[in-house]
Amino acid sequence: MTIPAFSIIAFFKYEDFKSALLHSSFILIGICFPLILKMYLNSKDGTYTNFNVSNQKQRQSWYIYATFILLVATIILFVTDQSRTFRFSVLFSLILLVSSQVMNYIIKSSLHVSLNIFLSFLIIPMNLMIGIAFFVFTILIAWARLTLKSHTFKEIIAGSIMGLTIGVLYLYFI
């Protein structure tokens, strides 16, 4: 939920109201709602053992669905010639997701950690100190994932490396 919350805040800070409302709606209705609905329904019917899709094998179907949603969103953003930052933020989110899916065949890397580290790189161009603070906050997320036994230390490190790599690439291309 940190990425959609950040997106909405950033849209309303840096865009006019109409554009911010349109872009926020796109993120919430076009990306977040379908993903949350899939996780809820599959958790409810037993396809997923929990809402976080913690089971490594169950994650593959989630990854396929999420990749499809982000691919469609990315195509729409490029075809409609949205701002470079918006297009590339979603594109690099897609790259992070696909990379995590491939990595999932080897190790269940922490998406919570990788996505939030990536988010800190989205924040850095807007405000360096807040971006660094958010990066530090992600350490608490990693600690929580370990404490809850949702991930091992190796899975946290794998997610961290994934988020750092895609985040640095994002900064390079943006």
Secondary structure, DSSP 8 states (H G I E B T S, - for coil): -HHHHHHHHHHHHHS-HHHHHHHHHIIIIIIIHHHHHHHHHHHHTTSSSSTT--SHHHHHHHHHHHHHHHHHHHHHHHHTT--HHHHHHHHHHHHHHHHHHHHHTT----HHHHHHHHHHHHHTTT-HHHHHHHHHHHHHHHHHHHHTTSS-HHHHHHHHHHHHHHHHHHHHH-
